[in-house]
């Protein structure tokens, strides 16, 4: 699907929303008012529109950045698995030197570009797989909602620890998915916990809170 066709479909099947933890950001999302919300899989024009939802870990990360702008100010930020782009947009609004929104799904980076323009911010996008790379061009790495299974969580943690050893700041947003085990939490510092608004609770299978963490250097 080309950008022009995606943009048309994206605008058709999403709605502008501020009903989340970061009302400063106006994001086009799949909301309960959108037909796509309850559509059958075969009726969906997109393979898997995860980028149409503002997941709770991403909400925590973006909220923390907006409340603590010094975390990213004048720094180079990489938002891995950017989804709808909120973390990257929050970093751009917080005067980061450079922001790259990264997702291996090209539709996600298209959605991010649209949402960035909606918020009058500029972010770069990249569809390369950064997991396992040295990220030499970045100072801060954002990770949200990526600890959804043990195998991938193990892969991620090994990589992220290499980045902290290289003095990079790794910020992780997560509502309590099973891949973020107690032993992994012991290697992290809790930065903030937020109560999710009703809309986000309803959209996320009963999660009531979401958290943001800093990965400690071993």
Buried (B, 14 or more C-beta within 10 A) or exposed (E): BEEEEBBEBBEEBBBEBEBBBBEEBBBBBBBEEBEBBEBEEEEBBBEEBBBBBBBBBBBBBBBBBBBBBEBBEEBBBBBBBBBBBBBBBBBBBBEBEBBBBBBBBEBBBBBBBBBBEBBEBEBBBBEEEBBEBEBEEBBBBBBBBBBBEEEEBBEBBEBBBBBBEEEBBBBBBBBBBEBBBEEBBEBBEEBBEBEBBEBBBEBBEEBEEBBBBBBEBE
